[in-house]
Amino acid sequence: MEKPDIQSLPLKEFKRYILEHRDDDDAFHVYMERSRKERTWSRVYRDGEEEQFMADLLRSLERRRGNEGV
């Protein structure tokens, strides 16, 4: 099978290619870069939500670190 032109593949098809060709490291890196550049969504927080999210995330990370020493 001939390798598709990964630069011109729509991101959804490119993802399918990556999942079917997990050993294609070059394509994986190109996919990650393109997906970062082409991302059109972002998380919008209400007042105070972002701070709460970060606090919850830090607590979760601290718990994990505490469990690693067990």
C-alpha positions, 0 to 999 in steps of 0.5 A: 500500500502506498503511503498517502500524502499526509500533509493533505489528508483531512485531520480526521482521516489522518487520525485514522491513518495513525491508528492503523499505522502505529509504527509510522513515527514520522506521521505521528509527529506530523499529526501531533503538530498539525492537530495543535495548529488546526485546533479551533476550540478552546476551553472557556471558563466562567469566573473562578472556574479556571482557578478551581480546575487548577486547584483540583488538578494540583490536588490530584497530582499531589495524591498521585505523587504520594501514592508512588512512594507507597 
